[in-house]
Amino acid sequence: MDPLVIRWLLLAAIFIGAEMVIRTYYLFGFATGGLAGAVSASLAFPFWGQWIIFIFVALTFVIFTRIIKRSFA
């Protein structure tokens, strides 16, 4: 396995572990962004493309999490 894929998966695991401690559901967005970065790294995207995918997925998930939490609060 490519070392860059392992780094993305490690980043996702760190965010999932932090989410288990904090329990705000916002860090799951960054974890899914890390998983998307790992997928894009395994598909041989350039490094800047992996970061763009990570940021897009993470921010999209965080925005939707805020909307959902606001509607149920």
N, C-alpha and C positions, 0 to 999 in steps of 0.2 A: 504494500500500500504506500502511496505517495506520502512523504512527510508533511506536505501542506494539507492534505486531507485529514491527517491525524491531528494537526494543529487546530483545524476548524472544528473537528469533533470534540477535542479537548475544551475549546472555548464554549461550545454548546453544553458540554457536561458541567462546566463551571457555572454557567448561568442557570442550568436546571438545579444544581445543588444550592445555589444562592436563593433561588425561588422557593425551594423547599423550606428554607430557614425564614425567609422574609414573608412569604405568602401574600404578595400583592398582585400577582398575575401579570405584572408588567415585564418581568424578566423572561417570561416565556417567549415574548416577542424576539428578544435577542438570542434566545436559544434556537428558535426556529430560523432566525437569520443565520446562525452558525451552521445549522444543518443545511440550509440552502447554499451557504458558502462551500461546505464540504462537497455537495453535489456538483456545484459548478467547478470546483477544483478537480474532481474526478473526471469531469467532461473536458478538461484541459482548457478552461477559460483563462484569459490573461488575469494576472493578479489584480489589476485595477477593476476588471469586470467582476471578479469575485467580491470585492469590497462594495461595488455599486449594488450588486444583488443582495448582499448582506444588509446594507443600509436600507434599501427599499423594502425588503421583507420585514425587517425589524420595526421600522417606523410604521409600516402599514398595520402590522399586528398590534403595536402599542396604541395606535389611534383607534382601531376597532375595539380594543380592550377598554379604553376610556369610554367610548360610546356605550358599550354594553354595560359596563359598571354604572354609568350615570343613569341609564334607563331603568336599571333594577334597584337603584338606591332610593 
